[in-house]
Amino acid sequence: MDYLRTLGSAAVSTLVQKSGLNLPFSLGTKVTTLDGVCNLYDGIKRDDGSPVSIFEYDFSDPSKNSIRQFATNALRKLRTTRHPDVLKFMDAVETDSNVYIMTERVRPLQTVLPTWSSRDAREREDWLLWGLHRISVALAFVNDPCSSTHGKICLSSVFISPSGEWKLGGFELLSNAKEEAATLYTLGGTFPSSSSWATPEVKKGGWSVLKEYDPAGADAYALGLLLHAVFNPSHPPPATVQPPHPPPTASSSGSIPSAMFVSFKKLLNPNPRGRLTPKAFLEIGMSDTGFFANNRLVKVCSGLDNFALASEADKSSFLRTLKESSSSFPPEFTSNRVLPSLVTALEYGGASATAILPLVLQFGSNVPHDEYPNIVLAPLVKLYASPDRGTRMALLDHLPEYAERLDKKTVSDKIFPHLSTGFSDTVAVIREATTKSIIVLAPKLTDRILNNDLLRFLAKMQTDPEASIRTNTCILIGRLGPTLGFHTKKKVLVPAFTRALKDTFVHARVAGLMAFMATIDCFDVEDVAHKVIPNIAFAMIDKEKLVRDQAFKAVELFVKKLEKHAATMPESALSDTSNVSGSAVPDQATLVTTAAGAATSLAGWAISSLGKKLVSSDLQTSIDGGAGAMPAERPTSAPPPVEISWNTSSNASLLSLPQPKSAAFPTSSPATRTKGLQLGANKVPQSIAASILAEQWAEEMPGSIGAEKAENPWGNDDLIDVNADEDDWSAFETAAPAIVVPKPLTPVGLGLGAIADGHGGSSRHVQPTNSQSRASTPISPPPKATSSDSMEKGRDTTRQSPSPGSMSPSFSEMTKEEKAAEMARRKEERKQRIALLKEQKKNATRT
């Protein structure tokens, strides 16, 4: 049978296409034929793809000329009669041989009614009463405001919407008594099966007699017959339809509710003047004890229609009733009638939003999977743009119930931009709920949002005034850690968790330690040794025992990871230990387990190493107290203190100690540095060695001074994955870094009296430090001149009269060739000094 229906619809579509019509719909499967007058098809609206129904009137056969008048009347009346309980008209197409009327998607009552026979008796009765209530409302509208008679109240003129609501249709005979040549009064008797709902007066005097009575009289009698048909579909029509039209007896009521039976008899009164009208029937049913007023579905629909105008107390009472009785409602009623009304009510926000949203999600569970995004998700996503805090809280509280059905594009493009405003809300509850919601939506966020935009908000949330929000933020970062990008993990996790460890709230500190432990796989061994453990260590002496215990467990966990890695490492990184002469590398047997033993072993090791490096020629030299020597209180291996002028962007600070070498500035060549620093390499006297060493420190000094970094919420590194846009790297810094290029430095007493400014300007002299001034002045004058005094005087002469070539620019301002030339010059100068010292020593020996 379905195959034949498909062939029929295909044939109709082919004929329509050949006719050249541009229909606003596409015909689908044929549903049924109504009264032999029109065919009902399922269809699809072309502009938006929504489902519709198509009523086709075919009068191409000349013998069906009367159908043309029925079709024309149905189209004209349906187009002008608009009511919620009347079939919704959408569009129409008229040709010489056909009329197509497009309405909302519906099914005829005569095809839907048999499917309810298997339902529960209570549920079925509620649905039938609700449907008769809607038809009574529609008839009251047609009879009174429109002053018309429908003239065709039967099973084929009632249609069921997808929500289960009853809609009044079948307007082929609807007429007004004041109209000329009204269809009902002229052609009513020619309509197929019209005698089955004709009133006693019509059967006696014809359809034209209806003009003498109330327009509602014929429809009231037909409504009584419809009532009997829906409650007793397997019973024959009541005996009152045949002359002498006796009143119905209680035994013939069948399944008609007893509360409705009295009104049912009045509807079938043979006397049209004493017959109960549909409007009066409706009023009786809606009274306090009426059969309509106590119906659950009628109550729900009435409450939904008046929800916006009700008080907050009435709203709460209605929603509570709706929740308690929701399980007894037909699924199609909750999905297509209750749910859309609740979603509409939810858009107004307010205090009732927290009670409406759970019902929306509860009723939405019955919606088919393919329709869920449009019916449930689309309205909820729009609500994220609402400024109402009650609505936002309801959405966030129930987020886990619908988050799985959200797609990634919807979350990233439509939800997160509005959701992120909750991070800066003035109400702490909103901020906390927003933070908690991220863990649910994180799998739906794009990599850019997860590694960039979101981290900005979380960095701010770690400084929130509320301790619980700071704690939850740390927990959230710990749970997000494994999903972050590789470079983002290295830059974000340690600073974020360290900040939590410094929090004043004890549970925030515990959360920081637990976050470290939970993300152990996110750290490599270098980060564990250099960053993680040093940043956890201070927590082991926290004032709170809870924090201390957790800190020891965390350190133990990370130490085990290091031990496991260390077990896989080689015993030594040296390729050939035999080439290292006198190396002081302790073997496994020299390891110690106590602090005192470690100090003793370390002191002995250092002394033995130095002893192996000293040679006999070095033992013959004396520690010089002149200007070229180091101060008595400093070791010979340490560079002399120098005064360095460091100009920053705002002020200048004086540093008295050399800074570590930085790769940002050039240093001396490896060959020169090795000869100057290796113990016993060239057997240079201590005074010369100290001078060379200090000179090399002075050369390396500029590299240690760099620009100060601007303070970052999570440290000095950019909190951004390198795979993200480079334009956003600086977004995590609160101020732009001030890059300061240090000026050349020249220590005094190293043979370099002045240094050029690097721009062709005059040279700048550096004043000697106090220690240098004291070292250049003898403690007491010698009693008499000796050969050693002459030697010392020669040294002073050599030191105090530097050659013009010693005044050279800084290495940081030289080219590669200039640096090579400068190093060669300095090497040659050292050779001359050493030769001069040797010559003076020989002269002293001869003397």
Buried (B, 14 or more C-beta within 10 A) or exposed (E): EEEEBEEBBEEBBEBBEEEEEEBBBBBBEBBBEBBEBBBBBBBBBEEEEEEBBBBBBBBEEEEBEBBBBBBBBBBBBBEEBEBEBBBBBBBBBEEEBBBBBBBBBBBBBBBBBEEBEEEEEEBBBBBBBBBBBBBBBBBBBBBBEBEBBBBBBBBBBBBBBBBBBBBBBBBBBBBBBEEEEBBBBBBBBEBBEBEEBBBBBBBEEEBBBBBEBBBBBBBBBBBBBBBBBBBBBEEEEBBBBEEEBEEBEEEBBBBBEEBBBEBBBBBBBBEBEEBBBBBBBBBBBBEEEBBBBBBBBBBBBBBBEEBEEBEEEEBBEBBEBBBEEBEEBBEBBBBBBBBBBBBEBBBBBBEBBBBBBBBBBBBBEBBEEEEBBEBBBEBBBBBBEBEBBBBBBBBBBBBEBBBEEBEEEBBBEBBBEBBBBBBEBEEEBBBBBBBBBBBBBBEBBBBBBBBBBBBBBBBBBBEBEBBBBBBBBBBBBBBBBEBBBEBBBBBBBBBBBBBBBEBEBBBBBBBBBBBBBBBBEBBEBEBBBEBBBEBBEEBBEBEEEEBBBBBBEBBEBBBEBBEEBEEEEEEEEEEEEEEEEEEBEEEEEEEEEEEEEEEEBEEEEEEEEEEBBEEEEBEEBEEBBBBBBBBEEBEEEBBBBBBBBBEEEEEEEEBEEBBEBBEBBBBBEEEBBEBBEEBBEEEBBBBBBBBBBBBBBBBBBBBBBBBEBEEBBBBEBBBBBBEBEEEBBEBBBEEEBEEBEBBBBBBBBBBBBBBBBBEEEEEEEBEBBEBBEBBBEEEEEEEEEEBEEBBBEBBBEBBEEBEEEBBBBBBBBBEEEEBEEBBEBBEEBBEEBBEBBEEBBEEEEEE
